[in-house]
Structures are given as C-alpha cells and as structure tokens.
C-alpha cells in the first residue's frame, strides 16, 4: 500500500490570473516601443495582428491546460512523444526565461529613470538580491507579485484615462503606406520580430497542478481576462503612442512617417561621412531610446502633461515608472524561479547533471538557482540594448510555444475533438513558420538559442555515455516499479517495532530490510520530493506516478522487503520541508530507528547548503535511534 501525499490545490483563478499577468503583461512595456521603432504608424496594424494571434494562442492553451491538469507546458507535453523533443522544447523555453530575466531587470531601471551608467551594476545587484531572497524560499514573493500586478493594473487604468486625447490622435495617424513601400517578405519578417508579445503564456500551463478543480474551468477564467486586458490595452496604448506629441529629432511621433530605425541608420552613416555631428546623433538616439525603453512611462508623462500641466506630467511619469519598474522586477523574479524549475525537472529526469536537484535547507535547488542567476548576469554584462536583447529573446519564446501546441495536436492519447485538434494544428504550424522565419533571419536569436540547445543536448549525450552507477541497481520488475509499490503489503502488527528508512539506493535498502527482518519489525521508507520555489511559481507538480526516480527508490525497497518477508509501507510526500516530513512520519508511525544517508560533501558545502541529517538529529526524540551510513557502503550481512 503506497502512502502518497501532496499539497492541496488552492490556486483560484483570481490568484492565477495576476500571476499570469505578471509574466505575460510585462511584454507590453517594451513591445509597443519596439513596434513603433521598426514600423512607425504601421505598428498599430501589427499590434492588431499580434492581438489576434494572442487570442488564438490563448484558446489553444485552454486545451493544453485541460489535457494536463497536473502541470503541463512544453516539457510535459513534448515528453509524452519524445524525451529528446522535450529537452529541446524546454531548453527553448529556458532561453526565453533567461532573456526575460535579463531584459526585464534592464527595462525596470529604464522605467525607474536610472542613469545609463548605473543600469548594469544595479541590474546585476538586483539579480543577486532576488537570488538571495529565493535562497531562503521566500513565501512572500508570490503575494508581492500579486500586489505589484494590481498596482500596475490600477496605474494602467489611470493612464488610459489620461491618454484618451492621444488615443484619438493615434486613430488619425493609422496609415498603410508602410506596406506599400515594404515588400511582403520584409513586412512578414517585421511581424515575426514582435512576436515576443507571446512571452509568458507558458506560465499558465505550469500552474494547472495547483489550480482548483475543475482545472479546465479555472484555467479558462485565468486565461481570458488576462488575454482581453493585454490585447485591448496593447491596442489602446499602441494608438496613444502613435499619437503622442513627444518629439524625436524635432518631429512629434504623431507626424513621424518613416520608422526611426531608418533614421538612426542614416544618422550613423552621416556621422561616419562627417555630415552629421556625433552630438546630434547621440541626442536623437537618446530620444529614441527613451520611448523604446520606457514607452509606458513616456505615455503617462505626456498624457498627464496635456491634461494637467508640466508638473503633473512629471509626477504621473514617475508613478508609472515606479509601478511598471516593480512589475518588471517581479517578472525577473518569476523568470528566475521558472528557470530553476525547468533545470530541476530536467535534472530530476536525468537529462541534466544530478547536482541541479540538490536542495538547500529551505527546499530550494541551490545549484540551479546559482545557474539561473549567473546566466542572465552574463547576458547583461555583455549586452544591455533592449532591441538586441529582444532579438535574442523571440526565438526561444515562439519555439517553445510551437513545440507545446504541435505536441498536443499530435498526441492521439489526449481527449481532443477533431475540430479542436485541427485548430491546434493550424495555430501550431503558423507558429512554426514564425519560428522558422526568426531562425533564418535573426541570427543573434538563432545563435543564442541554438547554442543553448546544443549545449544541453551535448551534456545530455555526455551523461548518457559516461554515467557510472555507484551500485548495481535491481533489475526493473516486469510490470514496473509502480506496480510493486501498489501490491498489498504483509499485514502490519502494531505491537512490533518499526523502522524508518530515509535514504535511497540498493545498499541502504538491503541494510534496512535485513535489520527489519532480524528484529521482526515493520519497515517504512519515505521519499520526500520537495521544491519550495514552486510555491511561488507553480510548475510541474511531482506525483509518484510521474516520478521514475521515486518509483525506483521505493520500489527497490519494496521488492527486497517482499523477498525477505518484511512488512513494508512506502511513503511518497511532496512538501516544502524534508526535515519536518522525516521527523513527522518517523514519530507518527512510532519508529524506534531512523536510517539516513551520510553526507560526503565538504564541511563548507554542508554549512552553505544545510545538512539535513544534522538538523534531523537535533530535533529527533531521544527514544529514536539514528543510524547514518554512506550510500556506497555495501551491506555484507544476510539479505534474506
């Protein structure tokens, strides 16, 4: 009889919605400016097109969430078809999270109005601070994200009122001249460049494992309000931006007929030829960067100034800058934790080095957290230009969503009606064409995501070649480990002694089974799967049915106990605390002996990460004997 426990489903749609908005809604803060930079007044047409695509993708993800109520997303969806495909998809998603963390923290300081020279050091310091907070498994980070999301929504509502005059000015500027001058291929390429507006939708699929039942209903209530808000306000503020009186090179945005990217290129050529002064070029570049890096702040400032004067405009711009800057920092925090979850899931399935699953005393995968901090910091040190960072970002975003939708569409085991499956195919193939275009035209993005995918696949191949087991595992039973765990156990006599095994591996199991046999005791074995970081950013919820490592660990003990005639009870728990669960179950089942693995890590590593054995020993009741032994120590006594 398998004892399995997990956290309750307590994520309601009005909790999940702000979490999704905190990830998906932040793309507006740089997409609007980038769209105008590249396409001028045609940007409104592009925003309308991307809005329709967002609606289609939202519909598709209501199906994804329904099909994977215990945690979906690209890793889970693709893994049902191919482990290699799941690694590729999750690595693309990982590249998106890396760039989300980098671009969000840089953009946050643009919105705060930080001087250019301080952006990099402050961004690096902030990522280190976020990592430090999450090192302790910060429970308050989720509540902070909700508060910031509501603050941003409130500021957006006030901004919308202030921007109404510019909205109507923007309506007058709508022009299709760009499409008359631009070849269709170039227009399509420009469209693919702003598809990073889709970034964040994967977050909702990762939340399903915590959502209230029925998940299909909760996910719909989560997705559609956020989609409507993002699409409608993207269009509204896109029009307001196009109608602004904010000037670049002396020309208001409302009267700008050529994309500013062309102006910058022409001025750069002028500087080289000596016809344009470097001071003028830098001034124009700074004016362009101001609205591309912080478009919503500029809109708030201009709207407030037009309505109530210069002073109010500065105040409204500052308030918007602080609110949206905090939202971007929240997105950086979300992306950092999501990276840790992806690395943990891949390492748990032995696709990446096992060290990425090591947890500190707070239940946080500390090596994965360090990696998730180091890579974005490296990106920021190398490049801080938002336009360049956005290019690195878009392939991973579109690629991951494409893999998810095509995997779901192609999975015949999922209960999807023919019409919906056809819709998934259409949307997935359309996104595939976008991904392919990005891969062929945006070499920076291809190089970044391609290098990351190649590196992960290389590590995966290397692990498969050089992997050496510290001990010879038991042969997998014909019906699988899970079937062994679900077999009826020998009747338990409460009057007999009980032993708790909180260690993994065949050697430990043989030792525990032999001790239980000689003492006539009942043997309990506990496997704690913990990832506190998922309390804040829901992801793939561990279940014993989907946890092959836990099945093998508990199943090995089950087989050995059955052969020795020892009463055995396997326990699988998902919890924020390893120590508390071990202590709780040991005392609850009246065990007089606890067997744990002995750490072979260095003294420094034990102090840094926290030693579970020492913490258990400090709180273990005196009547319970603690036995620690190394996993590689073979049991030489009789096994039956």
C-alpha positions in Angstrom: 0.0 0.0 0.0 1.6 3.3 -1.1 1.1 6.3 1.1 1.2 9.4 -1.2 0.6 13.0 -0.2 0.9 16.3 -1.9 0.0 19.9 -1.5 -3.7 20.9 -1.8 -5.0 22.6 -4.9 -5.6 26.1 -3.6 -4.8 28.3 -6.6 -8.0 30.0 -7.7 -8.5 31.9 -11.0 -8.3 35.3 -9.3 -4.9 34.2 -7.9 -3.6 32.6 -11.1 -4.7 35.5 -13.3 -2.4 38.1 -11.7 0.5 35.6 -11.7 -0.1 35.1 -15.5 -0.5 38.9 -16.0 2.8 39.5 -14.1 4.6 37.4 -16.7 2.5 37.9 -19.9 1.5 41.5 -19.3 5.1 42.8 -19.0 5.8 42.3 -22.7 3.7 45.5 -23.4 6.3 47.5 -21.6 8.8 47.1 -24.4 6.9 45.7 -27.4 5.0 48.9 -28.0 8.1 51.0 -28.4 9.9 48.4 -30.5 6.9 48.1 -32.8 6.9 51.8 -33.4 10.7 51.9 -33.8 10.6 49.4 -36.7 7.3 50.2 -38.4 6.2 53.7 -37.3 2.4 54.2 -37.8 2.0 50.7 -39.2 2.7 49.5 -35.7 -1.0 49.7 -34.9 -1.7 47.2 -37.7 1.0 44.9 -36.4 -0.4 45.1 -32.8 -3.8 44.2 -34.1 -2.4 41.2 -35.9 -0.4 40.1 -32.9 -3.6 40.6 -30.8 -5.5 38.1 -33.0 -2.6 35.6 -32.7 -2.6 36.0 -28.9 -6.3 35.3 -28.8 -5.8 32.1 -30.9 -2.9 31.0 -28.7 -5.0 31.7 -25.6 -7.7 29.4 -26.9 -5.1 26.7 -27.6 -3.7 26.9 -24.1 -7.2 26.4 -22.6 -6.9 22.9 -24.3 -3.4 22.4 -23.1 -4.4 23.2 -19.5 -7.4 20.8 -19.8 -5.2 18.0 -21.1 -2.6 18.4 -18.4 -4.3 19.2 -15.2 -1.3 18.2 -13.1 1.1 20.6 -14.7 1.7 21.0 -18.4 3.8 23.2 -20.5 6.3 22.3 -23.2 8.3 19.8 -21.1 5.4 17.6 -20.1 3.5 17.9 -23.4 6.6 17.0 -25.5 7.9 14.3 -23.2 4.8 12.1 -23.9 6.0 12.0 -27.5 9.8 12.1 -27.2 12.3 12.8 -24.4 14.6 14.5 -26.8 11.9 16.8 -28.1 11.0 17.7 -24.5 14.6 18.6 -23.9 14.7 20.8 -27.0 11.4 22.5 -26.2 12.2 23.1 -22.5 15.7 24.5 -23.5 14.0 26.9 -25.9 11.7 27.9 -23.0 14.8 28.2 -20.8 16.4 30.6 -23.3 13.2 32.6 -23.2 13.3 32.8 -19.4 17.0 33.8 -19.4 16.2 36.7 -21.7 13.1 37.6 -19.8 15.1 37.9 -16.6 17.8 40.0 -18.4 15.5 42.3 -20.4 13.0 42.8 -17.5 15.6 43.9 -15.0 17.3 46.2 -17.5 13.9 47.7 -18.5 13.0 48.1 -14.9 15.8 50.6 -14.4 14.9 52.3 -17.6 11.4 52.8 -16.2 12.9 54.0 -12.9 14.8 56.6 -14.8 18.2 55.3 -13.7 21.2 56.9 -15.4 22.7 54.8 -18.1 26.0 54.2 -16.3 24.3 52.7 -13.3 21.9 50.3 -15.2 24.4 47.4 -15.4 25.7 47.4 -11.8 22.2 47.9 -10.4 20.8 45.1 -12.6 23.5 42.7 -11.5 23.0 43.6 -7.9 19.2 43.2 -8.2 19.5 39.7 -9.7 21.8 38.8 -6.9 19.3 40.2 -4.4 16.5 38.3 -6.0 18.5 35.1 -5.9 19.4 35.8 -2.2 15.7 36.1 -1.3 14.8 32.9 -3.1 17.7 31.1 -1.5 15.5 31.2 1.7 12.4 30.0 -0.2 10.6 33.3 0.1 6.9 32.7 0.6 6.1 36.4 0.4 7.3 36.7 -3.2 4.0 35.4 -4.5 2.0 37.9 -2.5 4.4 40.7 -3.6 3.8 39.7 -7.3 0.0 40.0 -6.8 0.3 43.4 -5.2 2.5 44.7 -7.9 0.2 43.3 -10.6 -2.8 45.1 -9.1 -0.7 48.3 -8.7 0.2 48.1 -12.4 -3.4 47.5 -13.4 -4.5 50.5 -11.4 -1.8 52.7 -12.9 -2.7 51.4 -16.4 -6.4 52.3 -15.9 -5.5 55.9 -14.8 -3.1 56.2 -17.8 -5.8 55.1 -20.1 -8.0 58.0 -19.0 -5.1 60.4 -19.3 -4.2 59.1 -22.8 -7.7 59.4 -24.3 -6.8 62.5 -26.3 -3.7 60.9 -27.7 -5.7 57.7 -28.5 -7.9 59.7 -30.8 -4.8 61.4 -32.3 -3.4 58.0 -32.9 -6.5 56.9 -34.7 -5.9 59.7 -37.2 -2.3 58.5 -37.8 -3.2 55.0 -39.0 -1.5 54.6 -42.3 -0.8 51.7 -44.7 1.9 53.5 -46.6 4.5 51.3 -44.9 3.0 48.2 -46.6 3.0 49.9 -50.0 6.7 50.7 -49.7 7.8 47.5 -47.9 8.0 44.1 -49.7 5.7 41.4 -48.2 8.6 39.4 -47.1 10.1 42.3 -45.2 6.7 43.1 -43.7 6.4 39.4 -42.5 9.8 39.5 -41.0 8.9 42.7 -39.1 5.8 40.9 -37.8 7.8 37.9 -36.5 10.1 40.3 -34.7 7.3 41.5 -32.3 6.0 38.0 -31.6 7.8 38.2 -28.3 4.5 39.7 -27.1 3.5 36.0 -26.7 6.1 35.6 -24.0 4.6 34.4 -20.7 1.7 32.3 -21.9 3.5 29.1 -21.0 3.2 30.1 -17.3 -0.5 29.2 -17.2 0.2 25.6 -18.3 2.7 25.3 -15.4 0.1 26.4 -12.9 -2.5 23.7 -13.5 -1.1 21.4 -10.9 -2.1 23.9 -8.2 -5.4 25.1 -9.7 -8.8 24.3 -8.1 -10.8 21.6 -9.8 -12.1 21.5 -12.4 -8.9 22.7 -13.9 -10.5 23.3 -17.3 -12.8 25.8 -15.9 -10.3 27.5 -13.6 -7.8 27.8 -16.4 -10.3 29.5 -18.7 -11.2 32.0 -16.0 -7.4 32.6 -15.6 -6.6 33.0 -19.3 -9.4 35.0 -20.9 -9.4 38.1 -18.6 -5.7 38.4 -18.9 -5.8 38.0 -22.7 -8.5 40.6 -23.1 -6.7 43.1 -20.9 -3.4 42.6 -22.7 -4.8 42.7 -26.3 -7.2 45.6 -25.7 -4.7 47.8 -23.8 -1.9 46.9 -26.2 -4.0 48.3 -29.0 -5.1 51.3 -26.9 -1.6 52.3 -25.8 -0.2 51.5 -29.2 -2.5 54.1 -30.7 -1.8 56.5 -27.9 2.0 56.2 -28.5 1.4 56.8 -32.2 -0.5 60.0 -31.5 2.0 61.5 -28.9 3.4 64.9 -29.2 6.7 63.5 -27.9 9.4 64.6 -30.4 12.4 62.8 -31.9 14.8 65.0 -33.9 12.2 67.8 -33.6 9.3 65.7 -35.1 6.4 64.5 -33.0 5.6 60.8 -33.1 2.2 61.7 -34.5 3.9 63.2 -37.5 6.5 60.5 -38.0 6.1 58.7 -41.3 9.3 56.7 -41.5 10.5 54.1 -38.9 13.0 55.6 -36.6 15.3 52.6 -37.1 15.9 54.0 -40.6 16.6 57.5 -39.2 19.2 56.0 -36.8 20.9 54.2 -39.6 21.0 57.3 -41.8 22.4 59.4 -38.9 25.1 56.8 -38.2 26.2 56.9 -41.8 26.2 60.7 -41.6 28.5 60.6 -38.6 30.9 58.3 -40.5 30.9 60.6 -43.5 31.2 63.8 -41.4 27.9 65.3 -42.4 26.2 64.8 -39.0 27.8 65.7 -35.7 28.2 63.0 -33.1 26.4 65.1 -30.5 23.3 65.3 -32.7 23.4 61.6 -33.4 23.7 60.8 -29.6 20.8 63.2 -28.8 18.5 61.6 -31.4 19.5 58.1 -30.3 18.7 59.1 -26.6 15.3 60.4 -27.6 14.5 57.2 -29.5 15.8 55.0 -26.6 13.6 56.9 -24.2 10.3 55.8 -25.8 11.6 52.3 -26.9 13.0 51.5 -23.4 10.1 53.1 -21.4 7.2 53.6 -23.7 4.5 53.4 -21.0 6.4 56.0 -18.8 6.5 58.4 -21.8 2.8 57.9 -22.5 1.9 58.6 -18.8 4.1 61.7 -18.7 2.8 63.1 -22.0 -0.9 62.3 -21.0 -0.5 63.9 -17.6 1.2 67.0 -19.0 -1.5 67.5 -21.6 -4.3 67.1 -19.1 -3.0 69.0 -16.0 0.3 70.6 -16.9 4.0 70.0 -16.8 4.3 69.3 -13.1 1.5 66.7 -13.1 3.1 65.1 -16.2 6.4 64.6 -14.4 4.6 63.1 -11.4 2.4 60.8 -13.5 5.5 59.7 -15.4 7.4 59.0 -12.2 4.5 57.0 -10.7 4.1 54.9 -13.9 7.9 54.4 -14.0 7.9 53.1 -10.4 4.8 50.9 -10.9 6.0 49.3 -14.1 9.5 49.1 -12.9 8.4 47.0 -10.0 6.3 44.9 -12.3 9.3 44.2 -14.4 11.4 43.3 -11.3 8.6 40.9 -10.4 8.9 39.4 -13.9 12.6 39.0 -13.3 11.9 37.1 -10.1 9.3 35.0 -11.9 11.6 34.1 -14.7 14.5 33.3 -12.3 12.3 30.8 -10.4 10.9 29.4 -13.6 14.5 28.7 -14.8 15.2 26.8 -11.5 12.0 24.7 -12.0 13.0 23.8 -15.6 16.5 22.9 -14.6 15.2 20.9 -11.7 12.7 19.0 -13.8 15.3 18.1 -16.4 17.8 17.0 -13.9 15.2 15.0 -12.0 14.6 13.1 -15.2 18.4 12.7 -15.6 18.5 14.9 -18.7 21.0 17.3 -16.9 23.5 16.7 -14.1 22.0 15.4 -10.9 23.6 18.2 -9.0 20.8 20.6 -10.2 18.3 18.7 -8.0 20.3 19.3 -4.8 18.2 21.2 -2.3 19.3 23.6 0.4 17.7 23.7 3.9 14.9 25.8 2.5 14.0 23.2 -0.1 15.4 25.3 -3.0 17.6 23.8 -5.7 20.6 25.9 -4.8 22.9 24.9 -7.7 20.1 25.6 -10.2 19.4 28.9 -8.5 23.1 29.9 -8.9 23.0 29.0 -12.6 19.7 30.9 -13.1 21.4 34.0 -11.6 24.7 33.6 -13.4 23.5 33.3 -17.0 21.3 36.5 -17.1 24.0 38.4 -15.3 26.4 37.3 -18.0 24.0 38.4 -20.7 23.5 41.8 -19.1 27.3 42.4 -18.8 27.7 41.6 -22.5 24.7 43.4 -23.8 22.2 46.0 -22.4 20.5 47.2 -25.6 16.8 46.3 -25.3 16.5 45.9 -29.1 19.3 43.4 -29.2 18.0 41.6 -26.1 14.6 41.3 -27.7 16.1 39.7 -30.8 17.8 37.1 -28.6 14.5 36.5 -26.8 12.0 35.9 -29.6 13.1 32.5 -31.0 13.0 30.8 -27.6 9.5 32.1 -26.9 8.0 31.1 -30.2 9.9 27.9 -30.4 8.7 26.7 -27.0 5.0 27.5 -27.7 5.3 25.9 -31.1 6.6 22.6 -29.6 3.8 22.6 -27.0 1.0 23.1 -29.4 2.2 20.7 -32.1 3.0 18.1 -29.4 -0.6 18.3 -28.0 -2.0 18.3 -31.5 0.0 15.2 -32.5 -0.7 13.2 -29.2 -3.6 10.8 -30.1 -3.9 9.7 -26.5 -5.3 13.1 -25.4 -9.0 13.5 -25.5 -9.4 16.3 -28.0 -12.3 16.6 -30.5 -11.4 16.7 -34.2 -12.2 20.4 -34.7 -10.1 21.5 -31.8 -7.2 19.2 -32.9 -7.4 20.8 -36.3 -7.3 24.2 -34.7 -4.2 23.3 -32.7 -2.5 22.1 -35.9 -3.3 25.3 -37.8 -2.0 27.5 -34.9 1.0 25.3 -34.3 2.0 25.3 -37.9 1.6 29.0 -38.2 3.8 29.5 -35.2 6.3 27.0 -36.7 6.5 29.3 -39.8 7.2 32.2 -37.5 9.8 30.3 -35.6 11.5 29.2 -38.9 11.5 32.8 -40.2 13.1 34.0 -37.0 15.7 31.3 -37.2 16.6 32.2 -40.7 16.6 36.0 -40.4 17.6 36.8 -36.8 21.0 35.3 -36.4 21.6 36.6 -32.9 18.5 34.8 -31.6 19.4 31.6 -33.6 22.9 31.7 -32.2 21.8 32.2 -28.6 19.0 29.7 -28.5 20.9 27.2 -30.8 24.0 27.3 -28.6 21.9 26.7 -25.5 20.0 23.8 -27.1 23.2 22.4 -28.5 25.0 22.7 -25.1 22.1 20.9 -23.2 21.9 18.1 -25.8 25.7 17.8 -25.6 25.6 17.5 -21.8 22.7 15.0 -22.1 24.7 12.9 -24.6 27.8 13.0 -22.4 25.9 12.0 -19.3 24.5 9.0 -21.2 28.0 8.0 -22.2 30.0 8.5 -19.0 27.3 7.6 -16.5 28.6 5.1 -13.9 26.4 3.7 -11.2 27.8 3.7 -7.7 26.0 0.4 -7.2 24.3 -2.2 -9.3 20.6 -1.5 -9.3 17.9 -4.2 -9.1 16.5 -5.3 -12.4 13.3 -3.4 -13.2 10.3 -5.7 -12.5 8.3 -6.9 -15.5 5.3 -4.8 -14.6 7.3 -1.7 -13.5 8.2 -0.3 -10.1 4.9 1.4 -9.6 3.1 -1.9 -9.7 5.4 -3.2 -7.0 4.5 -0.3 -4.8 0.8 -0.8 -5.3 0.9 -4.5 -4.3 -0.7 -5.4 -0.9 1.8 -5.4 1.9 2.2 -8.0 4.6 -0.2 -7.4 7.4 1.3 -4.9 9.9 1.4 -5.8 13.6 1.4 -2.5 15.6 2.8 -4.3 18.6 6.1 -5.0 16.8 8.9 -2.4 16.4 9.1 -0.1 13.4 12.0 1.2 11.4 12.0 4.3 9.1 14.3 4.4 6.1 15.0 7.9 4.8 17.8 7.0 2.4 18.0 5.9 -1.2 19.9 3.2 -3.1 20.1 -0.6 -3.1 22.8 -0.8 -0.4 20.7 1.3 2.0 17.5 -0.8 1.2 19.3 -4.1 1.8 20.7 -2.8 5.1 17.2 -1.6 6.3 15.4 -4.8 5.1 17.9 -7.0 6.9 17.6 -5.1 10.1 13.8 -5.2 10.0 13.9 -9.0 9.2 16.2 -9.7 12.1 14.2 -7.6 14.6 10.8 -8.7 13.3 10.0 -5.1 12.6 7.8 -3.2 10.1 9.8 -1.2 7.6 8.7 2.2 6.4 10.5 4.1 3.7 9.9 7.8 3.0 10.7 9.6 -0.2 10.3 13.4 0.0 10.1 15.3 -3.3 10.4 19.0 -2.4 10.7 22.2 -4.4 9.7 25.2 -2.3 10.3 27.5 -5.2 7.2 26.1 -6.9 5.1 27.5 -4.0 5.7 30.9 -5.8 6.0 29.9 -9.4 3.8 26.8 -9.9 5.3 24.3 -12.3 5.3 20.6 -12.8 3.8 19.1 -9.7 5.6 16.0 -8.6 3.5 12.8 -8.4 4.8 9.4 -7.7 3.1 8.2 -11.0 5.3 10.7 -12.9 8.4 10.4 -10.7 10.6 7.5 -12.0 13.4 8.1 -9.5 11.0 7.9 -6.6 9.4 4.7 -8.0 12.8 3.0 -8.4 14.0 4.1 -4.9 10.8 2.9 -3.1 10.2 0.0 -5.4 13.7 -1.4 -4.8 13.0 -1.5 -1.0 9.5 -3.0 -1.7 11.0 -5.9 -3.8 13.7 -6.6 -1.2 11.2 -6.5 1.7 8.7 -8.8 -0.1 11.5 -11.3 -0.7 12.6 -11.2 2.9 9.0 -11.4 4.2 9.2 -8.0 5.9 6.1 -5.9 6.3 6.7 -2.7 4.3 5.0 0.6 3.8 6.3 3.1 1.1 5.6 6.8 1.7 5.8 9.4 -1.0 5.4 13.1 0.0 5.7 16.4 -1.7 6.4 19.1 0.9 8.3 22.3 1.5 10.5 20.7 4.2 12.4 17.4 4.0 13.4 17.6 7.7 9.8 18.2 9.0 8.4 15.3 6.9 11.0 12.8 8.0 10.5 13.7 11.7 6.7 13.8 11.4 6.4 10.4 9.7 9.0 8.8 12.0 7.2 9.8 15.1 3.7 9.2 13.7 4.5 5.6 12.9 6.2 5.1 16.2 9.5 4.1 14.7 12.3 3.4 17.1 15.0 3.6 14.5 15.7 6.1 11.7 18.2 5.2 8.9 19.6 8.1 6.9 22.3 8.6 4.3 25.6 10.0 5.4 26.7 13.1 3.5 30.2 13.0 1.9 30.2 16.7 1.0 32.8 19.1 2.2 32.4 20.9 5.5 31.9 24.2 3.6 29.3 22.7 1.3 27.3 21.3 4.3 27.4 24.7 6.0 26.4 26.5 2.8 23.6 24.2 1.8 22.5 23.0 5.2 22.8 19.4 6.4 19.5 17.6 6.6 21.0 14.8 8.8 22.3 17.2 11.4 19.0 19.1 11.5 17.1 15.9 11.9 19.5 14.7 14.7 18.9 17.9 16.6 15.2 17.5 16.7 14.8 13.7 16.8 13.2 12.4 20.0 15.7 10.7 22.4 13.9 7.3 22.2 14.6 7.1 18.4 18.0 5.8 17.4 19.6 7.5 14.3 21.7 5.3 12.0 23.7 7.1 9.2 25.6 5.2 6.5 27.1 6.1 3.2 25.2 5.1 0.1 28.2 3.3 -1.4 28.7 1.2 1.7 27.6 -2.3 0.7 25.6 -4.4 3.1 27.5 -7.6 3.7 25.1 -9.3 6.1 22.5 -11.9 5.1 19.9 -10.4 2.7 17.1 -12.9 3.2 
